[in-house]
Amino acid sequence: MVLFYRYIYFFSLVLLVSCTRQNQDKNEIVKFNIKRVSVHINGFVKEMIQYKSGYLVLVSQNDTEGSQLLYLTKNMEIDSNVSKQLSIGNTIEIEHIWVANDRLFKMTFEDNFLFSSFWDHSKWVLKKKETISKINYRYKKINLPIYEDNFFRATTCCYGEFGGAVFFYDKKTKKTYSCPSTCLTTIHKLHNSFYLASSMMGVSSITKIVNPKKLPEIRNEKVLDTSGWYSIHTEKNKKTNLNTRKRYENGAENLLDTIDISILGSVVINEKIYWIYSDLSNTHIGYLRNKQLFSITQIDSNEWFTFDTRDLLHHASIIPVRGRFSKQGCMIVTKNNIQLLIFQ
């Protein structure tokens, strides 16, 4: 009889702990506020960054050469005067825009040359001119920052259906380590581990990396020019002696691998990662548990997806997206507030 009561006590205790954990998880889940705004933009939106008190949108023109820079106020209204001034002299297609040390920069390509210029009050000033070989035409993506701390600087690139990679440069040893990523949409360092999400047209994954130095090392700097992880690490490449089918055994843990969703971005609140993702019909924000994503709130009743590598180091909260039938937009994430801009 004593043994029977001990069993009853044990199972009651297990049930109580389980319910308590479920209630704690439920109470810890953040509620998100969703706002949708329509903005009229004529052209193809390539990038959007924070600039001054508003946002700067890089637009590729449909019927003319060159690019247009549109300045949006914090109320998401186009400031025509600022936009016109910044677009002066942009006869060459702009590939990338960014802000560093309170200065606005742009990157352009022409005749195998890379030009970096900065905005000086009323004009663009050339800062740097570099020769870019044809094999290194992914220069912009490879050198686009996604993460940096005292130990590592991380960059990424994407070849679309041909693969992609994330590169961790060890500042102390000067060595570079890599893992596959097609194509990186978000990166966080949480509890001394890196969490990476990759997505391309519904094929998505989430990877955990505890120590980047346990990833395969890149010993030949030339492979950084091609950047395709699967072309770098193959069974035929005897120098690296790696097997791509065992790639996740080399320092990375696969937390999610699916063909059902597109992961667009993420946000960390109270040391918990919340993932923005689209299924075949809707877009949600939710959390990962037991290799599954669970929705907290529906952001939109449309499917959205990302389309290019972006500056995750400075503008991780700004997520340019595409939809069906040439729809385009951008998500701005500020803590538990998500603003969906729909460009029309």
C-alpha positions in Angstrom: 0.0 0.0 0.0 2.9 2.4 0.8 4.4 1.6 -2.6 1.1 2.4 -4.3 0.9 5.9 -2.7 4.5 6.6 -3.6 3.6 5.9 -7.3 0.5 8.2 -7.0 2.7 10.9 -5.4 5.3 10.6 -8.1 3.0 10.8 -11.1 1.1 13.7 -9.5 4.4 15.5 -9.1 5.3 14.9 -12.7 1.9 16.1 -13.9 2.2 19.2 -11.8 5.6 20.1 -13.1 4.5 19.5 -16.7 1.5 21.8 -16.3 3.5 24.4 -14.6 6.0 24.5 -17.5 3.2 24.7 -20.0 1.7 27.6 -18.2 5.1 29.3 -17.9 5.7 28.9 -21.6 2.2 30.3 -22.3 2.7 33.3 -20.0 6.2 34.0 -21.5 4.9 34.2 -25.1 4.9 37.8 -26.2 1.9 39.4 -27.8 2.6 41.3 -31.1 1.0 44.4 -32.5 0.5 44.4 -36.3 0.1 47.5 -38.4 -0.3 47.6 -42.3 0.5 50.7 -44.3 0.3 51.2 -48.1 3.1 53.3 -49.8 3.0 54.3 -53.5 6.4 53.6 -55.1 7.0 53.3 -58.9 9.8 50.8 -59.5 11.5 47.8 -58.1 12.5 48.1 -54.4 16.0 46.7 -53.9 16.8 47.8 -50.3 15.5 49.8 -47.4 17.6 51.1 -44.5 17.2 53.4 -41.5 18.3 56.9 -42.4 18.2 60.0 -40.1 14.7 60.0 -38.5 13.1 58.0 -41.3 14.0 55.4 -43.9 15.7 55.4 -47.3 14.4 53.2 -50.1 16.6 52.1 -53.0 14.4 51.8 -56.1 15.4 50.4 -59.5 13.6 52.2 -62.3 11.5 50.2 -64.7 11.8 52.4 -67.8 15.1 54.3 -67.2 18.7 53.5 -66.3 20.0 54.3 -62.9 18.4 54.2 -59.5 16.2 56.4 -57.4 16.5 57.0 -53.6 13.3 57.7 -51.9 13.2 59.1 -48.3 10.3 58.1 -46.1 9.5 60.0 -43.0 8.7 58.2 -39.8 5.0 58.5 -40.8 5.8 56.6 -44.0 5.3 59.6 -46.3 7.7 60.3 -49.2 9.7 63.5 -48.7 10.1 64.7 -52.3 12.8 67.3 -51.6 15.2 65.0 -49.8 14.5 62.2 -52.3 15.2 64.5 -55.3 18.5 65.7 -53.8 19.8 62.3 -53.0 19.0 61.0 -56.4 21.1 63.6 -58.3 23.7 62.0 -60.4 22.5 58.4 -60.0 22.8 57.4 -63.6 24.5 54.1 -62.8 22.5 51.3 -61.1 23.1 51.4 -57.3 23.8 47.9 -55.9 23.8 48.7 -52.2 23.3 51.5 -49.7 24.4 51.7 -46.0 25.1 54.2 -43.2 28.5 54.2 -41.3 29.6 56.8 -38.8 26.5 58.9 -39.6 27.4 59.0 -43.3 25.4 57.6 -46.1 27.2 55.4 -48.6 26.4 53.8 -51.9 28.0 51.1 -54.0 27.9 50.9 -57.8 29.5 48.6 -60.4 30.7 49.6 -63.9 33.1 48.0 -66.4 34.5 45.6 -63.7 35.1 48.4 -61.3 33.5 48.9 -57.9 32.8 52.4 -56.7 32.1 53.4 -53.1 30.8 56.9 -52.6 29.4 58.9 -49.7 26.9 61.7 -49.4 28.5 65.1 -48.5 25.6 67.6 -47.8 24.7 68.2 -51.4 26.7 65.8 -53.6 28.1 62.3 -53.9 31.9 62.1 -53.3 33.9 59.1 -54.6 35.7 57.4 -51.7 37.1 54.2 -53.2 37.6 52.6 -56.6 38.5 48.9 -56.9 39.0 46.5 -59.7 36.7 43.5 -59.5 37.5 40.3 -61.5 34.7 38.5 -63.2 35.0 35.5 -60.9 34.5 37.9 -57.9 31.2 39.4 -59.1 29.7 38.3 -55.7 31.9 40.8 -54.0 29.1 42.8 -52.5 27.3 39.9 -51.0 30.5 38.3 -49.6 31.6 41.5 -47.9 28.1 42.4 -46.6 28.3 42.3 -42.8 25.8 40.1 -40.9 27.4 39.9 -37.4 30.5 41.1 -35.5 31.8 40.9 -32.0 35.2 40.9 -30.3 35.9 37.3 -31.6 34.3 36.9 -35.0 33.2 38.8 -38.0 30.6 36.9 -40.1 29.7 37.4 -43.7 27.4 35.5 -46.1 26.6 35.0 -49.8 23.9 33.3 -51.8 23.9 31.5 -55.2 20.2 30.7 -55.1 19.6 27.2 -56.3 23.4 26.6 -56.5 23.8 27.1 -52.7 25.2 29.6 -50.3 27.4 30.0 -47.3 28.1 31.7 -44.0 31.7 32.6 -43.2 33.0 33.1 -39.6 36.3 35.0 -39.6 38.3 34.5 -36.3 39.9 37.8 -35.5 42.6 36.3 -33.3 43.8 33.4 -35.5 42.9 35.0 -38.8 41.2 31.7 -39.9 37.8 31.5 -41.6 35.2 28.8 -41.0 32.0 28.1 -42.9 28.8 26.2 -43.1 26.1 26.0 -45.8 23.3 28.6 -45.9 20.8 29.0 -48.8 20.1 31.8 -48.3 20.7 33.4 -44.9 17.8 35.5 -43.6 18.7 36.0 -39.9 21.4 35.5 -37.4 21.4 35.8 -33.6 23.9 35.1 -30.8 22.0 33.9 -27.7 23.3 32.0 -24.7 26.8 31.8 -26.3 25.4 30.1 -29.4 24.7 31.3 -32.9 21.2 30.7 -34.4 21.0 31.0 -38.2 17.9 30.8 -40.4 18.2 30.1 -44.1 15.4 30.2 -46.7 14.8 30.2 -50.4 11.3 29.9 -52.0 9.8 27.7 -49.3 12.9 25.6 -48.5 14.0 26.7 -45.0 16.2 25.6 -42.1 17.3 26.8 -38.7 20.8 25.9 -37.5 22.5 26.2 -34.1 26.3 26.7 -33.9 27.9 26.6 -30.5 31.5 27.1 -31.6 32.2 28.4 -35.2 35.8 27.1 -34.9 34.4 23.5 -35.1 33.0 24.2 -38.5 35.0 23.3 -41.7 37.9 25.7 -42.2 38.4 27.6 -45.4 42.1 27.2 -46.2 42.1 28.6 -49.7 41.1 32.3 -49.8 40.2 32.0 -53.5 37.1 29.9 -52.7 35.7 33.0 -51.0 35.3 34.5 -54.4 33.0 31.8 -55.6 31.3 31.4 -52.2 29.1 28.4 -53.1 29.5 26.1 -50.1 28.6 23.0 -52.1 31.2 23.9 -54.7 33.8 24.5 -52.0 33.2 21.3 -50.0 32.6 18.3 -52.2 33.7 14.7 -51.9 35.9 15.2 -54.9 37.8 18.0 -53.2 40.6 16.0 -51.4 42.2 19.0 -49.9 39.2 19.7 -47.6 38.4 16.0 -47.1 34.8 16.7 -46.3 31.5 15.0 -47.0 28.6 17.3 -47.7 26.1 14.8 -46.4 27.8 15.0 -43.0 28.0 18.8 -42.9 25.8 19.2 -39.8 28.2 16.9 -37.9 30.9 19.5 -38.3 30.0 22.0 -35.6 26.4 22.7 -36.5 23.0 21.3 -35.2 20.0 21.3 -37.4 16.9 22.6 -35.4 14.5 22.8 -38.4 14.5 21.6 -42.0 11.4 22.0 -44.0 10.0 22.7 -47.5 6.7 24.0 -46.2 7.6 27.6 -45.2 9.8 30.6 -45.9 11.6 32.2 -42.9 11.7 35.9 -43.4 13.3 37.2 -40.3 13.3 37.1 -36.5 13.4 39.2 -33.3 14.8 38.5 -29.8 12.6 39.5 -26.9 13.4 38.5 -23.3 16.2 36.1 -24.5 13.7 34.2 -26.7 13.8 34.1 -30.5 10.5 34.7 -32.4 10.5 33.8 -36.1 8.6 35.6 -38.9 7.6 33.0 -41.5 5.2 32.4 -44.4 3.4 29.2 -45.3 1.6 28.7 -48.6 -1.1 31.2 -47.9 -0.4 33.3 -44.7 2.5 35.1 -42.9 2.9 34.6 -39.1 5.2 35.4 -36.2 5.8 32.4 -33.9 8.2 30.3 -31.9 10.2 27.1 -32.5 9.6 24.1 -30.3 10.6 20.4 -31.0 11.6 21.2 -34.6 8.3 22.9 -35.4 7.2 26.5 -35.8 4.0 27.5 -33.9 2.1 30.7 -34.8 1.4 33.4 -32.2 -0.1 36.0 -34.5 -0.9 36.2 -38.2 0.8 39.2 -39.8 -0.9 39.1 -43.2 -3.2 36.9 -45.2 -0.7 36.6 -48.0 2.5 34.6 -48.7 5.7 36.6 -48.6 9.3 35.7 -49.1 12.8 37.3 -49.1 14.8 37.8 -52.2 18.4 38.8 -51.5 21.2 38.8 -48.9 20.9 41.9 -46.7 22.8 43.9 -44.1 21.8 42.0 -40.9 24.5 43.8 -38.8 22.9 47.2 -39.1 19.4 46.7 -40.4 18.2 43.3 -39.2 14.8 44.8 -38.2 14.1 45.9 -41.7 13.0 43.0 -43.9 12.3 43.6 -47.7 9.8 41.0 -49.0 8.2 39.9 -52.2 4.8 38.3 -52.9 2.9 36.7 -55.7 2.0 38.7 -58.8 4.9 41.2 -58.4 3.8 42.4 -55.0 6.5 44.0 -52.9 6.8 45.3 -49.4 8.9 45.6 -46.3 8.5 44.6 -42.6 9.8 46.8 -39.9 10.2 45.1 -36.5 10.5 47.1 -33.3 10.4 44.8 -30.3 6.8 43.4 -30.3 5.6 45.9 -33.0 5.5 44.8 -36.6 4.7 47.3 -39.4 4.1 45.8 -42.8 4.6 48.3 -45.6 2.9 47.3 -48.9 4.5 49.1 -51.9 1.9 49.9 -54.6 
